[in-house]
Amino acid sequence: MKNSVVGVRFKPAGKKYYFTPRDIELEKGDRVVVETVRGLELGEVMEPQKVIDDDTLSSSLKPIIRKATKKDKEAAQRNRDEISEVMRLCQKHVDNHELEMKLLDAEYTLDRSKLIIYFNAEGRIDFRELVKDLANEFRLRIELRQVGARDGAKFLGGIGPCGLLLCCNTFLGEFETVSIKMAKNQNLSLNPSNISGLCGKLLCCIRYEDETYVAHREGMPKMNTRVTTSEGRGKVISKNILERTVKVHLENDTVKHFAVSELEDIEDYDALEFVNNDK
């Protein structure tokens, strides 16, 4: 079955969610009011109307309630303006209960039916008494949400080792899996300080070039493989994966560079790299 949808996000670098526009004409950048599991929220259309299959949806579609009015936008701005005071009061109660948790951010739903507070902690936190105090403080439903180290960095932001603002805080809507195998695939130093972000996890950008490295490694000889070149036999002592060249220590004790395509013979079939078994 086909569905007409628009993609909506609720934060500048937030995850995209699909909603059905009904008969409302919407364009990219329009502000809309939708109902989510958390309550009424103000979002922004980041992907214009399109048709998708049912099997691409992870949950049932909810409708766009309306285009955001001036009153909606003003209410959302008032909610944001109060967050600094909300955080101050929350921190006071956290300190009173001597809880080892780091407050990251807070947000009201548009209709102020709920206050969501995000925090980071090393382990599980018993915050039942804290929730009671916060509910008495703000006189509404409280949701305390513990997030991981990556999400913590996304909330706080900062400067990455590249010197630019963190990807997760500026444009990454969702986190994708990053593995140590990807770092090995790119011949990166496996020193944790070199391949870890501010969150302490593997750098998200390691994934960006992984497919390129996988494709370029295809059919390249492994290290220490014996090869035949136009200048004689030798052993592969280093590789430039992106340029698809190898440095060969020849039998006459000289070292020269060759393109993989220039190699006349490689020791054996198992000495080649393949995407499916040795990345």
TAVENFEN-V250399 format. One record per residue. N is the residue number from 1. PHI is phi in degrees with one decimal (none if undefined). Layout:
{{N/PHI} {N/PHI}}
//
This chain:
{{1/none} {2/-96.7} {3/-133.0} {4/-89.0} {5/-137.7} {6/-129.1} {7/-92.1} {8/-125.6} {9/-126.7} {10/-113.7} {11/-137.5} {12/-51.9} {13/-117.1} {14/-89.4} {15/-71.0} {16/-92.2} {17/-125.9} {18/-97.0} {19/-135.0} {20/-87.6} {21/-78.9} {22/56.0} {23/-105.5} {24/-86.4} {25/-79.4} {26/-129.2} {27/-126.0} {28/-58.8} {29/97.9} {30/-67.6} {31/-92.0} {32/-135.3} {33/-106.0} {34/-132.7} {35/-106.9} {36/-114.7} {37/-63.4} {38/-92.5} {39/130.4} {40/-72.8} {41/-137.4} {42/-98.9} {43/-127.0} {44/-123.5} {45/-71.8} {46/-108.5} {47/-137.9} {48/-65.0} {49/-58.3} {50/-152.1} {51/-111.2} {52/-130.5} {53/-83.1} {54/-57.1} {55/-71.2} {56/-90.1} {57/-93.9} {58/-91.2} {59/-154.1} {60/-67.9} {61/-76.9} {62/-111.6} {63/-85.1} {64/-69.3} {65/-76.7} {66/-169.1} {67/-68.2} {68/-65.2} {69/-91.0} {70/-59.7} {71/-63.7} {72/-62.2} {73/-65.8} {74/-66.7} {75/-64.3} {76/-63.5} {77/-68.5} {78/-62.2} {79/-59.8} {80/-65.8} {81/-64.6} {82/-89.8} {83/-64.7} {84/-61.2} {85/-70.4} {86/-59.1} {87/-64.8} {88/-63.5} {89/-67.7} {90/-61.4} {91/-63.4} {92/-60.7} {93/-72.1} {94/-61.6} {95/-64.2} {96/-61.9} {97/-89.8} {98/52.8} {99/-92.1} {100/-88.8} {101/-141.2} {102/-109.3} {103/-71.3} {104/-110.1} {105/-168.1} {106/-149.3} {107/-155.6} {108/-88.1} {109/-70.1} {110/-58.1} {111/-88.3} {112/57.4} {113/-84.1} {114/-151.7} {115/-116.8} {116/-101.8} {117/-119.0} {118/-102.1} {119/-147.2} {120/-123.0} {121/-153.6} {122/-67.7} {123/-134.1} {124/-75.1} {125/-119.7} {126/-87.9} {127/-110.2} {128/-61.5} {129/-69.2} {130/-63.3} {131/-61.0} {132/-60.6} {133/-64.8} {134/-68.0} {135/-64.1} {136/-69.1} {137/-67.2} {138/-103.2} {139/59.0} {140/-158.6} {141/-68.8} {142/-114.8} {143/-124.0} {144/-96.2} {145/-122.3} {146/-84.7} {147/-120.3} {148/-81.2} {149/-63.3} {150/-63.9} {151/-64.5} {152/-61.5} {153/-66.0} {154/-64.0} {155/-69.1} {156/-83.2} {157/74.6} {158/147.9} {159/-108.6} {160/-79.7} {161/-63.7} {162/-79.5} {163/91.9} {164/-106.5} {165/-61.0} {166/-56.9} {167/-57.9} {168/-64.6} {169/-94.2} {170/-117.0} {171/-146.9} {172/-75.5} {173/-77.4} {174/-136.3} {175/-86.3} {176/-109.3} {177/-65.9} {178/-124.4} {179/-121.1} {180/-65.1} {181/-63.6} {182/-65.3} {183/-64.5} {184/-62.7} {185/-59.9} {186/-99.4} {187/57.5} {188/-82.3} {189/-62.7} {190/-90.7} {191/-65.2} {192/-52.9} {193/-68.0} {194/-91.4} {195/-118.5} {196/-110.9} {197/-89.7} {198/-63.0} {199/-78.4} {200/88.5} {201/-97.1} {202/-58.2} {203/-57.5} {204/-59.7} {205/-69.4} {206/-60.8} {207/-74.6} {208/-54.9} {209/-102.1} {210/-61.0} {211/-62.4} {212/-64.6} {213/-64.6} {214/-60.1} {215/-64.9} {216/-74.7} {217/-77.0} {218/-55.3} {219/80.3} {220/-80.9} {221/-69.4} {222/-74.9} {223/-60.9} {224/68.7} {225/-73.5} {226/-80.5} {227/-133.1} {228/-111.1} {229/-119.2} {230/-66.3} {231/-113.8} {232/115.0} {233/-80.1} {234/-170.5} {235/-123.2} {236/-70.9} {237/-113.9} {238/-163.1} {239/-138.5} {240/-113.4} {241/-65.6} {242/-67.9} {243/-86.6} {244/54.0} {245/-125.2} {246/-132.4} {247/-100.5} {248/-118.0} {249/-88.8} {250/-77.9} {251/-66.7} {252/-84.8} {253/70.9} {254/-107.9} {255/-121.9} {256/-139.4} {257/-97.5} {258/-139.6} {259/-72.1} {260/-57.7} {261/-66.7} {262/-86.7} {263/-68.9} {264/-84.2} {265/-159.2} {266/-119.5} {267/-42.2} {268/-159.3} {269/-58.3} {270/-68.7} {271/-82.9} {272/-89.3} {273/-91.5} {274/-132.6} {275/-59.3} {276/-80.4} {277/-129.8} {278/-154.3} {279/-98.2}}
//
